[in-house]
Amino acid sequence: MSAALYESNRTPPIPEPPQGHCLRCGTDIPHNPQASYCASCSRVWKRYENHAFAEKFCHSCGTSHQTSMVRPLCRACYFVEKNGQDPAQF
């Protein structure tokens, strides 16, 4: 069996789920803006459930930005996720 035939019969790799970051501590978590906290920070957040409470990290890129449960993404990541474009292109 030739290598080319073998390669064409292989199933494509399953892509890894996108990486996200906890808004409060920056820990790596699955990317889901509706669940933007790690397990331990989520327990603390649920005590108060203040959606506008100022947090420290962007859920998408993980850089230090003022975010909240209402706005879990920094401005650049919000623009990219909503429009599929990099704001640096403009």
C-alpha positions as CSV (number, residue, x, y, z in Angstrom):
1,M,0.0,0.0,0.0
2,S,1.5,3.3,-1.0
3,A,1.9,6.2,1.5
4,A,-0.3,8.5,-0.6
5,L,-3.2,6.0,-0.6
6,Y,-2.7,5.5,3.2
7,E,-2.8,9.2,3.8
8,S,-6.0,9.7,1.7
9,N,-7.8,7.0,3.8
10,R,-6.9,8.5,7.2
11,T,-9.6,10.4,9.0
12,P,-8.8,14.0,9.6
13,P,-7.7,14.9,13.1
14,I,-10.5,16.2,15.4
15,P,-9.8,19.8,16.1
16,E,-9.2,20.7,19.7
17,P,-11.9,22.9,21.3
18,P,-11.0,26.6,21.5
19,Q,-9.1,27.7,24.6
20,G,-10.6,30.2,26.9
21,H,-9.5,31.9,30.1
22,C,-11.1,32.5,33.5
23,L,-12.1,36.1,33.8
24,R,-11.0,36.3,37.4
25,C,-7.7,34.2,37.7
26,G,-6.7,33.7,34.0
27,T,-6.7,29.9,34.3
28,D,-7.1,28.0,31.0
29,I,-10.6,26.7,30.5
30,P,-12.8,25.8,27.5
31,H,-13.9,28.8,25.5
32,N,-17.5,29.6,26.4
33,P,-18.4,33.3,27.0
34,Q,-21.5,32.2,28.9
35,A,-19.4,30.2,31.3
36,S,-16.3,32.3,31.7
37,Y,-15.0,31.2,35.1
38,C,-13.0,28.3,36.3
39,A,-14.7,26.0,38.8
40,S,-13.3,27.7,41.9
41,C,-13.9,31.3,40.7
42,S,-17.4,30.3,39.5
43,R,-18.3,29.1,43.1
44,V,-17.3,32.5,44.5
45,W,-19.1,34.4,41.7
46,K,-22.3,32.5,42.2
47,R,-22.5,33.8,45.8
48,Y,-23.2,37.3,44.6
49,E,-24.0,36.8,40.9
50,N,-23.1,40.4,40.0
51,H,-22.9,40.3,36.2
52,A,-21.3,43.7,36.1
53,F,-18.5,43.0,38.6
54,A,-15.1,44.1,37.2
55,E,-12.8,41.2,36.4
56,K,-9.2,41.0,35.3
57,F,-8.8,38.9,32.1
58,C,-10.2,38.6,28.6
59,H,-12.0,35.2,28.3
60,S,-10.7,34.8,24.7
61,C,-7.0,36.0,24.6
62,G,-6.3,35.9,28.4
63,T,-4.6,39.3,28.5
64,S,-5.1,41.6,31.4
65,H,-8.2,43.8,30.6
66,Q,-11.2,45.0,32.6
67,T,-14.0,42.6,31.8
68,S,-17.2,41.3,33.4
69,M,-19.7,38.5,33.0
70,V,-21.7,40.9,30.8
71,R,-18.6,41.7,28.7
72,P,-16.2,38.8,29.0
73,L,-14.0,39.8,26.0
74,C,-11.6,42.6,25.5
75,R,-12.5,45.1,22.7
76,A,-10.2,43.5,20.1
77,C,-11.5,39.9,20.8
78,Y,-15.1,41.1,20.8
79,F,-14.5,42.6,17.3
80,V,-12.8,39.5,16.0
81,E,-15.5,37.1,17.3
82,K,-18.5,39.2,16.2
83,N,-17.1,40.2,12.8
84,G,-14.5,37.5,12.1
85,Q,-12.0,40.2,11.3
86,D,-8.9,41.6,12.9
87,P,-9.3,45.2,13.9
88,A,-5.6,45.9,13.0
89,Q,-6.7,45.5,9.3
90,F,-8.5,48.8,9.4
